[in-house]
Amino acid sequence: MSEDVGLVLLEPVLGEGGVVPLDPAFVAAAAARAKGLGALLAFDEVQTGVGRTGTFFAFDQLGVRPDLLTLAKALANGLPIGCLLVADEAPRGFVPGDHGSTFGGNPVSCAAAFAVCSAIDDELLASVRANGDRLLDGLEQLPGVAEARGAGDRPAGVIVDAGLDAGLVCLNAGPNVLRLAPPLVVGADEIDHALSILTEVLA
């Protein structure tokens, strides 16, 4: 990074880039370099925040605390909302009143976000981690899966279409990457059912 860098923006798990978790050593090095340059460190947790990775923030698993953090999507459980969190010690580029938003402060979305944040507790996050492990273990056993985040040589779009026909909603995140995004409250039976559908689709 050159001396004129003012912000380093990282996504703890590259979503559209193929569901690739960042290596903690890389994140630590990027954070150290940003600090050395006097640049801010920002994490985009629009897809990974609010419990999606088994901790409230994905950065909790990386050992690095950002100056800035973006959240959206799961924050209001599907209602439109987005936010920027700024660490107390981060340099301030603007003060209240400098920035406006067409939809900022929507009371319904804010109430939903408050309810979501209130509902996420240690028990739910432990369940997310356990069910995530169950899903990854099951995916590793499926025919044609190269790794727990990929679907071998079969085009992901074909698998997505076949899965939908069989009753499983899934997404692709690249030509050979299948992405599953179960809700935080998914249960073991639902995971096993999804895995059985994928077993049929991949056979």
BASEMI-621663 format. One record per residue: residue number from 1; residue in one letter; x, y, z of N, C-alpha, C in turn. Coordinates in nm, 2 decimals, decimal comma, always signed. Layout:
[NUM; A; [X; Y; Z]; [X; Y; Z]; [X; Y; Z]]
...
***
This chain:
[1; M; [+0,08; -0,12; +0,00]; [+0,00; +0,00; +0,00]; [+0,09; +0,12; +0,00]]
[2; S; [+0,05; +0,22; -0,08]; [+0,12; +0,35; -0,08]; [+0,09; +0,44; +0,03]]
[3; E; [+0,16; +0,55; +0,04]; [+0,15; +0,64; +0,15]; [+0,02; +0,72; +0,14]]
[4; D; [-0,05; +0,72; +0,02]; [-0,17; +0,80; +0,01]; [-0,30; +0,73; +0,04]]
[5; V; [-0,28; +0,61; +0,09]; [-0,40; +0,53; +0,12]; [-0,46; +0,58; +0,25]]
[6; G; [-0,59; +0,61; +0,24]; [-0,66; +0,66; +0,36]; [-0,76; +0,56; +0,43]]
[7; L; [-0,79; +0,45; +0,35]; [-0,89; +0,36; +0,41]; [-0,85; +0,22; +0,35]]
[8; V; [-0,85; +0,12; +0,43]; [-0,84; -0,02; +0,39]; [-0,97; -0,09; +0,42]]
[9; L; [-1,04; -0,14; +0,32]; [-1,17; -0,20; +0,33]; [-1,16; -0,35; +0,30]]
[10; L; [-1,20; -0,43; +0,40]; [-1,20; -0,57; +0,39]; [-1,33; -0,63; +0,42]]
[11; E; [-1,36; -0,74; +0,35]; [-1,48; -0,82; +0,38]; [-1,43; -0,95; +0,44]]
[12; P; [-1,47; -0,98; +0,57]; [-1,41; -1,09; +0,64]; [-1,43; -1,23; +0,57]]
[13; V; [-1,54; -1,24; +0,50]; [-1,57; -1,35; +0,42]; [-1,61; -1,30; +0,28]]
[14; L; [-1,53; -1,32; +0,18]; [-1,57; -1,27; +0,05]; [-1,70; -1,34; +0,00]]
[15; G; [-1,81; -1,27; +0,00]; [-1,93; -1,33; -0,04]; [-1,94; -1,36; -0,19]]
[16; E; [-1,95; -1,25; -0,27]; [-1,96; -1,26; -0,41]; [-1,83; -1,31; -0,47]]
[17; G; [-1,73; -1,31; -0,40]; [-1,60; -1,35; -0,45]; [-1,57; -1,50; -0,43]]
[18; G; [-1,68; -1,58; -0,39]; [-1,66; -1,72; -0,39]; [-1,67; -1,78; -0,25]]
[19; V; [-1,72; -1,70; -0,15]; [-1,74; -1,75; -0,01]; [-1,60; -1,79; +0,04]]
[20; V; [-1,51; -1,70; +0,04]; [-1,37; -1,73; +0,09]; [-1,34; -1,65; +0,22]]
[21; P; [-1,33; -1,72; +0,33]; [-1,29; -1,65; +0,45]; [-1,15; -1,60; +0,44]]
[22; L; [-1,13; -1,47; +0,49]; [-0,99; -1,42; +0,49]; [-0,91; -1,48; +0,59]]
[23; D; [-0,78; -1,50; +0,56]; [-0,69; -1,56; +0,65]; [-0,66; -1,46; +0,76]]
[24; P; [-0,67; -1,50; +0,89]; [-0,64; -1,40; +1,00]; [-0,50; -1,34; +0,99]]
[25; A; [-0,40; -1,41; +0,94]; [-0,27; -1,35; +0,93]; [-0,27; -1,24; +0,83]]
[26; F; [-0,34; -1,26; +0,72]; [-0,35; -1,15; +0,62]; [-0,42; -1,03; +0,68]]
[27; V; [-0,53; -1,05; +0,75]; [-0,61; -0,94; +0,81]; [-0,52; -0,87; +0,91]]
[28; A; [-0,44; -0,94; +0,99]; [-0,35; -0,88; +1,09]; [-0,25; -0,79; +1,02]]
[29; A; [-0,19; -0,84; +0,91]; [-0,09; -0,77; +0,83]; [-0,15; -0,64; +0,77]]
[30; A; [-0,27; -0,66; +0,71]; [-0,34; -0,54; +0,65]; [-0,37; -0,44; +0,76]]
[31; A; [-0,42; -0,48; +0,88]; [-0,45; -0,39; +0,98]; [-0,32; -0,31; +1,03]]
[32; A; [-0,21; -0,39; +1,04]; [-0,09; -0,33; +1,09]; [-0,04; -0,22; +0,98]]
[33; R; [-0,05; -0,26; +0,86]; [-0,01; -0,17; +0,75]; [-0,10; -0,04; +0,75]]
[34; A; [-0,23; -0,06; +0,76]; [-0,32; +0,05; +0,77]; [-0,28; +0,15; +0,88]]
[35; K; [-0,26; +0,09; +1,00]; [-0,22; +0,17; +1,12]; [-0,09; +0,24; +1,09]]
[36; G; [+0,01; +0,17; +1,03]; [+0,13; +0,24; +1,00]; [+0,12; +0,36; +0,91]]
[37; L; [+0,02; +0,35; +0,82]; [+0,00; +0,46; +0,72]; [-0,09; +0,57; +0,78]]
[38; G; [-0,15; +0,54; +0,90]; [-0,25; +0,63; +0,95]; [-0,38; +0,62; +0,88]]
[39; A; [-0,41; +0,51; +0,81]; [-0,53; +0,49; +0,74]; [-0,63; +0,42; +0,83]]
[40; L; [-0,76; +0,44; +0,80]; [-0,87; +0,37; +0,87]; [-0,88; +0,23; +0,82]]
[41; L; [-0,92; +0,14; +0,91]; [-0,95; +0,00; +0,87]; [-1,10; -0,02; +0,88]]
[42; A; [-1,16; -0,06; +0,77]; [-1,31; -0,08; +0,77]; [-1,34; -0,22; +0,73]]
[43; F; [-1,44; -0,28; +0,79]; [-1,49; -0,41; +0,75]; [-1,63; -0,40; +0,70]]
[44; D; [-1,65; -0,46; +0,59]; [-1,78; -0,47; +0,53]; [-1,85; -0,60; +0,58]]
[45; E; [-1,94; -0,59; +0,67]; [-2,01; -0,71; +0,73]; [-2,15; -0,71; +0,69]]
[46; V; [-2,18; -0,65; +0,58]; [-2,32; -0,66; +0,53]; [-2,37; -0,80; +0,52]]
[47; Q; [-2,29; -0,89; +0,47]; [-2,33; -1,03; +0,45]; [-2,29; -1,12; +0,57]]
[48; T; [-2,19; -1,08; +0,65]; [-2,14; -1,17; +0,75]; [-2,18; -1,13; +0,89]]
[49; G; [-2,22; -1,00; +0,91]; [-2,25; -0,96; +1,05]; [-2,38; -1,01; +1,10]]
[50; V; [-2,41; -0,98; +1,22]; [-2,53; -1,01; +1,30]; [-2,55; -1,16; +1,31]]
[51; G; [-2,44; -1,23; +1,34]; [-2,45; -1,37; +1,38]; [-2,43; -1,47; +1,26]]
[52; R; [-2,42; -1,43; +1,14]; [-2,41; -1,52; +1,03]; [-2,29; -1,62; +1,04]]
[53; T; [-2,19; -1,58; +1,10]; [-2,07; -1,67; +1,11]; [-2,05; -1,73; +1,25]]
[54; G; [-2,15; -1,72; +1,33]; [-2,14; -1,78; +1,46]; [-2,10; -1,69; +1,57]]
[55; T; [-2,05; -1,57; +1,54]; [-2,03; -1,47; +1,64]; [-2,10; -1,34; +1,59]]
[56; F; [-2,13; -1,25; +1,67]; [-2,22; -1,14; +1,63]; [-2,16; -1,07; +1,51]]
[57; F; [-2,03; -1,04; +1,52]; [-1,95; -0,99; +1,41]; [-1,85; -1,09; +1,36]]
[58; A; [-1,83; -1,10; +1,23]; [-1,73; -1,20; +1,18]; [-1,59; -1,15; +1,23]]
[59; F; [-1,56; -1,02; +1,25]; [-1,43; -0,98; +1,29]; [-1,39; -1,03; +1,43]]
[60; D; [-1,49; -1,07; +1,51]; [-1,46; -1,13; +1,64]; [-1,38; -1,25; +1,63]]
[61; Q; [-1,37; -1,32; +1,51]; [-1,29; -1,44; +1,49]; [-1,16; -1,41; +1,43]]
[62; L; [-1,13; -1,28; +1,40]; [-1,01; -1,25; +1,33]; [-0,90; -1,18; +1,42]]
[63; G; [-0,94; -1,14; +1,54]; [-0,84; -1,08; +1,63]; [-0,80; -0,94; +1,60]]
[64; V; [-0,88; -0,88; +1,51]; [-0,86; -0,74; +1,47]; [-0,99; -0,66; +1,49]]
[65; R; [-0,98; -0,54; +1,55]; [-1,10; -0,46; +1,56]; [-1,09; -0,34; +1,46]]
[66; P; [-1,19; -0,33; +1,38]; [-1,19; -0,22; +1,28]; [-1,22; -0,09; +1,33]]
[67; D; [-1,19; +0,02; +1,26]; [-1,23; +0,15; +1,29]; [-1,37; +0,18; +1,25]]
[68; L; [-1,41; +0,12; +1,13]; [-1,54; +0,14; +1,08]; [-1,60; +0,00; +1,04]]
[69; L; [-1,73; -0,01; +1,05]; [-1,80; -0,14; +1,02]; [-1,93; -0,11; +0,96]]
[70; T; [-1,96; -0,18; +0,85]; [-2,09; -0,16; +0,78]; [-2,17; -0,29; +0,81]]
[71; L; [-2,30; -0,26; +0,83]; [-2,40; -0,37; +0,85]; [-2,52; -0,34; +0,77]]
[72; A; [-2,60; -0,44; +0,73]; [-2,72; -0,43; +0,66]; [-2,79; -0,57; +0,66]]
[73; K; [-2,87; -0,59; +0,56]; [-2,94; -0,72; +0,54]; [-2,99; -0,79; +0,67]]
[74; A; [-2,92; -0,87; +0,73]; [-2,97; -0,94; +0,85]; [-3,00; -0,85; +0,97]]
[75; L; [-2,95; -0,73; +0,97]; [-2,97; -0,64; +1,08]; [-3,11; -0,62; +1,12]]
[76; A; [-3,20; -0,61; +1,02]; [-3,34; -0,59; +1,04]; [-3,42; -0,70; +0,99]]
[77; N; [-3,36; -0,82; +0,98]; [-3,43; -0,94; +0,94]; [-3,51; -0,93; +0,81]]
[78; G; [-3,45; -0,86; +0,71]; [-3,51; -0,85; +0,58]; [-3,57; -0,71; +0,55]]
[79; L; [-3,60; -0,63; +0,65]; [-3,65; -0,50; +0,63]; [-3,53; -0,41; +0,59]]
[80; P; [-3,55; -0,31; +0,51]; [-3,44; -0,23; +0,46]; [-3,38; -0,14; +0,57]]
[81; I; [-3,25; -0,17; +0,59]; [-3,17; -0,09; +0,68]; [-3,02; -0,11; +0,65]]
[82; G; [-2,95; -0,01; +0,69]; [-2,80; -0,02; +0,68]; [-2,74; +0,07; +0,78]]
[83; C; [-2,62; +0,04; +0,83]; [-2,56; +0,13; +0,92]; [-2,41; +0,13; +0,91]]
[84; L; [-2,35; +0,23; +0,96]; [-2,21; +0,24; +0,97]; [-2,17; +0,26; +1,12]]
[85; L; [-2,10; +0,17; +1,17]; [-2,05; +0,18; +1,31]; [-1,91; +0,24; +1,31]]
[86; V; [-1,88; +0,33; +1,40]; [-1,75; +0,40; +1,40]; [-1,69; +0,38; +1,54]]
[87; A; [-1,57; +0,33; +1,55]; [-1,51; +0,32; +1,69]; [-1,49; +0,45; +1,75]]
[88; D; [-1,50; +0,46; +1,88]; [-1,48; +0,59; +1,95]; [-1,35; +0,65; +1,92]]
[89; E; [-1,24; +0,57; +1,91]; [-1,11; +0,63; +1,89]; [-1,08; +0,66; +1,74]]
[90; A; [-1,17; +0,63; +1,65]; [-1,14; +0,65; +1,51]; [-1,14; +0,80; +1,48]]
[91; P; [-1,06; +0,85; +1,39]; [-1,06; +0,99; +1,35]; [-1,20; +1,02; +1,29]]
[92; R; [-1,25; +1,14; +1,32]; [-1,39; +1,17; +1,26]; [-1,38; +1,26; +1,14]]
[93; G; [-1,44; +1,21; +1,03]; [-1,44; +1,29; +0,91]; [-1,57; +1,37; +0,90]]
[94; F; [-1,67; +1,34; +0,98]; [-1,79; +1,42; +0,98]; [-1,85; +1,41; +1,12]]
[95; V; [-1,94; +1,50; +1,14]; [-2,01; +1,51; +1,27]; [-2,16; +1,50; +1,25]]
[96; P; [-2,24; +1,47; +1,35]; [-2,39; +1,47; +1,33]; [-2,44; +1,59; +1,26]]
[97; G; [-2,52; +1,56; +1,15]; [-2,57; +1,67; +1,07]; [-2,50; +1,69; +0,94]]
[98; D; [-2,38; +1,63; +0,93]; [-2,30; +1,64; +0,80]; [-2,36; +1,55; +0,69]]
[99; H; [-2,42; +1,44; +0,74]; [-2,46; +1,34; +0,64]; [-2,61; +1,31; +0,66]]
[100; G; [-2,68; +1,30; +0,55]; [-2,82; +1,27; +0,56]; [-2,85; +1,14; +0,48]]
[101; S; [-2,97; +1,09; +0,50]; [-3,01; +0,97; +0,43]; [-3,16; +0,98; +0,40]]
[102; T; [-3,20; +0,94; +0,28]; [-3,34; +0,95; +0,24]; [-3,42; +0,86; +0,33]]
[103; F; [-3,37; +0,74; +0,36]; [-3,45; +0,65; +0,44]; [-3,40; +0,63; +0,58]]
[104; G; [-3,31; +0,72; +0,63]; [-3,25; +0,71; +0,76]; [-3,35; +0,72; +0,87]]
[105; G; [-3,33; +0,64; +0,97]; [-3,41; +0,65; +1,09]; [-3,55; +0,59; +1,08]]
[106; N; [-3,58; +0,51; +0,97]; [-3,71; +0,46; +0,96]; [-3,75; +0,38; +1,08]]
[107; P; [-3,86; +0,42; +1,15]; [-3,89; +0,37; +1,28]; [-3,92; +0,22; +1,28]]
[108; V; [-3,98; +0,17; +1,17]; [-4,02; +0,03; +1,16]; [-3,89; -0,06; +1,14]]
[109; S; [-3,80; -0,01; +1,05]; [-3,68; -0,09; +1,03]; [-3,59; -0,08; +1,16]]
[110; C; [-3,59; +0,03; +1,22]; [-3,51; +0,05; +1,35]; [-3,56; -0,04; +1,46]]
[111; A; [-3,69; -0,05; +1,47]; [-3,76; -0,14; +1,57]; [-3,72; -0,28; +1,54]]
[112; A; [-3,72; -0,32; +1,41]; [-3,69; -0,46; +1,37]; [-3,54; -0,49; +1,41]]
[113; A; [-3,45; -0,39; +1,38]; [-3,31; -0,41; +1,41]; [-3,29; -0,42; +1,56]]
[114; F; [-3,36; -0,35; +1,64]; [-3,35; -0,36; +1,78]; [-3,40; -0,50; +1,83]]
[115; A; [-3,51; -0,55; +1,77]; [-3,56; -0,68; +1,81]; [-3,46; -0,79; +1,77]]
[116; V; [-3,40; -0,78; +1,65]; [-3,30; -0,87; +1,60]; [-3,18; -0,88; +1,70]]
[117; C; [-3,13; -0,76; +1,73]; [-3,01; -0,75; +1,82]; [-3,04; -0,81; +1,96]]
[118; S; [-3,16; -0,78; +2,00]; [-3,21; -0,83; +2,13]; [-3,22; -0,98; +2,13]]
[119; A; [-3,26; -1,04; +2,02]; [-3,28; -1,19; +2,01]; [-3,15; -1,27; +2,00]]
[120; I; [-3,05; -1,21; +1,95]; [-2,92; -1,28; +1,93]; [-2,85; -1,29; +2,06]]
[121; D; [-2,84; -1,41; +2,12]; [-2,77; -1,43; +2,24]; [-2,66; -1,55; +2,23]]
[122; D; [-2,59; -1,58; +2,33]; [-2,49; -1,68; +2,33]; [-2,55; -1,82; +2,29]]
[123; E; [-2,67; -1,85; +2,33]; [-2,73; -1,98; +2,30]; [-2,75; -1,99; +2,15]]
[124; L; [-2,81; -1,88; +2,09]; [-2,84; -1,88; +1,95]; [-2,71; -1,89; +1,87]]
[125; L; [-2,60; -1,81; +1,91]; [-2,48; -1,82; +1,84]; [-2,41; -1,95; +1,85]]
[126; A; [-2,42; -2,02; +1,96]; [-2,37; -2,15; +1,98]; [-2,44; -2,25; +1,88]]
[127; S; [-2,57; -2,23; +1,87]; [-2,65; -2,31; +1,78]; [-2,60; -2,29; +1,63]]
[128; V; [-2,58; -2,16; +1,60]; [-2,53; -2,13; +1,46]; [-2,40; -2,20; +1,44]]
[129; R; [-2,31; -2,20; +1,53]; [-2,18; -2,26; +1,51]; [-2,19; -2,41; +1,50]]
[130; A; [-2,28; -2,47; +1,58]; [-2,30; -2,62; +1,58]; [-2,36; -2,66; +1,45]]
[131; N; [-2,46; -2,59; +1,40]; [-2,53; -2,62; +1,28]; [-2,44; -2,59; +1,16]]
[132; G; [-2,36; -2,49; +1,17]; [-2,27; -2,46; +1,06]; [-2,17; -2,58; +1,05]]
[133; D; [-2,12; -2,63; +1,16]; [-2,02; -2,74; +1,15]; [-2,09; -2,86; +1,09]]
[134; R; [-2,22; -2,89; +1,13]; [-2,30; -3,00; +1,08]; [-2,31; -2,99; +0,93]]
[135; L; [-2,34; -2,87; +0,88]; [-2,36; -2,85; +0,74]; [-2,23; -2,87; +0,66]]
[136; L; [-2,12; -2,81; +0,72]; [-1,99; -2,83; +0,65]; [-1,95; -2,97; +0,65]]
[137; D; [-1,97; -3,04; +0,76]; [-1,93; -3,19; +0,76]; [-2,01; -3,26; +0,66]]
[138; G; [-2,14; -3,23; +0,65]; [-2,22; -3,30; +0,55]; [-2,19; -3,26; +0,41]]
[139; L; [-2,15; -3,14; +0,38]; [-2,11; -3,10; +0,25]; [-1,99; -3,17; +0,20]]
[140; E; [-1,89; -3,19; +0,29]; [-1,77; -3,25; +0,26]; [-1,79; -3,40; +0,22]]
[141; Q; [-1,90; -3,46; +0,26]; [-1,93; -3,60; +0,22]; [-2,00; -3,61; +0,09]]
[142; L; [-2,05; -3,50; +0,03]; [-2,13; -3,51; -0,09]; [-2,04; -3,54; -0,21]]
[143; P; [-2,10; -3,62; -0,31]; [-2,03; -3,65; -0,43]; [-2,00; -3,53; -0,51]]
[144; G; [-1,88; -3,52; -0,56]; [-1,84; -3,41; -0,65]; [-1,80; -3,28; -0,58]]
[145; V; [-1,80; -3,27; -0,45]; [-1,77; -3,15; -0,38]; [-1,61; -3,15; -0,36]]
[146; A; [-1,55; -3,05; -0,42]; [-1,40; -3,04; -0,41]; [-1,36; -2,99; -0,27]]
[147; E; [-1,43; -2,90; -0,21]; [-1,41; -2,86; -0,07]; [-1,54; -2,81; -0,02]]
[148; A; [-1,54; -2,78; +0,11]; [-1,67; -2,75; +0,18]; [-1,73; -2,62; +0,13]]
[149; R; [-1,66; -2,54; +0,05]; [-1,71; -2,42; +0,00]; [-1,73; -2,43; -0,16]]
[150; G; [-1,70; -2,54; -0,22]; [-1,71; -2,55; -0,36]; [-1,79; -2,67; -0,41]]
[151; A; [-1,83; -2,67; -0,54]; [-1,90; -2,78; -0,59]; [-1,83; -2,84; -0,71]]
[152; G; [-1,70; -2,87; -0,70]; [-1,62; -2,94; -0,80]; [-1,63; -2,87; -0,93]]
[153; D; [-1,64; -2,96; -1,04]; [-1,64; -2,91; -1,17]; [-1,78; -2,88; -1,23]]
[154; R; [-1,88; -2,91; -1,15]; [-2,02; -2,89; -1,20]; [-2,05; -2,74; -1,19]]
[155; P; [-2,11; -2,68; -1,29]; [-2,14; -2,54; -1,28]; [-2,24; -2,51; -1,17]]
[156; A; [-2,22; -2,41; -1,09]; [-2,30; -2,39; -0,97]; [-2,44; -2,35; -1,02]]
[157; G; [-2,46; -2,28; -1,13]; [-2,59; -2,24; -1,18]; [-2,68; -2,37; -1,21]]
[158; V; [-2,62; -2,47; -1,26]; [-2,69; -2,60; -1,29]; [-2,74; -2,66; -1,15]]
[159; I; [-2,65; -2,66; -1,06]; [-2,69; -2,71; -0,92]; [-2,80; -2,63; -0,86]]
[160; V; [-2,79; -2,50; -0,87]; [-2,89; -2,41; -0,81]; [-3,02; -2,44; -0,87]]
[161; D; [-3,03; -2,45; -1,01]; [-3,16; -2,48; -1,07]; [-3,21; -2,61; -1,03]]
[162; A; [-3,13; -2,72; -1,03]; [-3,17; -2,85; -0,99]; [-3,22; -2,85; -0,84]]
[163; G; [-3,14; -2,78; -0,76]; [-3,18; -2,77; -0,61]; [-3,32; -2,71; -0,60]]
[164; L; [-3,34; -2,60; -0,67]; [-3,47; -2,53; -0,66]; [-3,58; -2,62; -0,71]]
[165; D; [-3,56; -2,70; -0,81]; [-3,66; -2,79; -0,86]; [-3,69; -2,90; -0,76]]
[166; A; [-3,59; -2,93; -0,67]; [-3,61; -3,03; -0,57]; [-3,66; -2,97; -0,43]]
[167; G; [-3,67; -2,84; -0,43]; [-3,72; -2,77; -0,31]; [-3,62; -2,71; -0,22]]
[168; L; [-3,50; -2,69; -0,27]; [-3,39; -2,63; -0,19]; [-3,35; -2,50; -0,26]]
[169; V; [-3,36; -2,39; -0,19]; [-3,32; -2,26; -0,24]; [-3,17; -2,24; -0,20]]
[170; C; [-3,09; -2,22; -0,30]; [-2,95; -2,19; -0,28]; [-2,90; -2,10; -0,39]]
[171; L; [-2,78; -2,05; -0,38]; [-2,73; -1,95; -0,47]; [-2,59; -1,99; -0,52]]
[172; N; [-2,55; -1,92; -0,63]; [-2,41; -1,95; -0,67]; [-2,33; -1,82; -0,63]]
[173; A; [-2,20; -1,84; -0,61]; [-2,11; -1,73; -0,58]; [-1,98; -1,75; -0,67]]
[174; G; [-2,00; -1,76; -0,79]; [-1,90; -1,79; -0,89]; [-1,94; -1,91; -0,97]]
[175; P; [-1,86; -1,93; -1,08]; [-1,90; -2,04; -1,17]; [-1,91; -2,18; -1,11]]
[176; N; [-1,82; -2,21; -1,01]; [-1,82; -2,34; -0,95]; [-1,84; -2,34; -0,80]]
[177; V; [-1,91; -2,23; -0,75]; [-1,92; -2,22; -0,60]; [-2,07; -2,22; -0,57]]
[178; L; [-2,12; -2,31; -0,49]; [-2,26; -2,31; -0,44]; [-2,26; -2,24; -0,30]]
[179; R; [-2,36; -2,15; -0,29]; [-2,37; -2,08; -0,16]; [-2,50; -2,12; -0,09]]
[180; L; [-2,49; -2,16; +0,03]; [-2,61; -2,19; +0,11]; [-2,62; -2,08; +0,22]]
[181; A; [-2,74; -2,03; +0,24]; [-2,75; -1,92; +0,34]; [-2,87; -1,95; +0,43]]
[182; P; [-2,86; -2,05; +0,51]; [-2,98; -2,09; +0,60]; [-3,00; -1,98; +0,71]]
[183; P; [-3,12; -1,97; +0,76]; [-3,15; -1,87; +0,86]; [-3,07; -1,92; +0,99]]
[184; L; [-3,05; -1,82; +1,08]; [-2,98; -1,85; +1,21]; [-3,05; -1,95; +1,29]]
[185; V; [-3,18; -1,97; +1,27]; [-3,26; -2,06; +1,35]; [-3,28; -2,20; +1,29]]
[186; V; [-3,21; -2,23; +1,18]; [-3,22; -2,36; +1,11]; [-3,19; -2,47; +1,21]]
[187; G; [-3,26; -2,58; +1,20]; [-3,23; -2,69; +1,28]; [-3,16; -2,81; +1,21]]
[188; A; [-3,12; -2,91; +1,29]; [-3,05; -3,02; +1,24]; [-3,13; -3,10; +1,13]]
[189; D; [-3,26; -3,11; +1,16]; [-3,34; -3,19; +1,06]; [-3,35; -3,12; +0,93]]
[190; E; [-3,35; -2,98; +0,93]; [-3,36; -2,91; +0,81]; [-3,22; -2,91; +0,73]]
[191; I; [-3,11; -2,91; +0,81]; [-2,98; -2,93; +0,75]; [-2,97; -3,06; +0,68]]
[192; D; [-3,01; -3,17; +0,75]; [-3,00; -3,30; +0,70]; [-3,09; -3,32; +0,57]]
[193; H; [-3,21; -3,25; +0,57]; [-3,30; -3,26; +0,45]; [-3,23; -3,19; +0,33]]
[194; A; [-3,17; -3,07; +0,36]; [-3,10; -3,00; +0,25]; [-2,98; -3,08; +0,20]]
[195; L; [-2,91; -3,15; +0,29]; [-2,80; -3,23; +0,24]; [-2,85; -3,35; +0,16]]
[196; S; [-2,97; -3,41; +0,19]; [-3,02; -3,52; +0,12]; [-3,06; -3,47; -0,02]]
[197; I; [-3,12; -3,35; -0,03]; [-3,15; -3,29; -0,16]; [-3,02; -3,27; -0,25]]
[198; L; [-2,92; -3,22; -0,19]; [-2,80; -3,20; -0,26]; [-2,73; -3,33; -0,30]]
[199; T; [-2,75; -3,43; -0,22]; [-2,69; -3,56; -0,25]; [-2,76; -3,61; -0,38]]
[200; E; [-2,89; -3,59; -0,39]; [-2,96; -3,64; -0,51]; [-2,92; -3,55; -0,63]]
[201; V; [-2,91; -3,42; -0,61]; [-2,88; -3,33; -0,72]; [-2,74; -3,36; -0,78]]
[202; L; [-2,65; -3,39; -0,69]; [-2,51; -3,41; -0,73]; [-2,48; -3,55; -0,78]]
[203; A; [-2,57; -3,64; -0,76]; [-2,55; -3,78; -0,80]; [-2,54; -3,80; -0,95]]
***
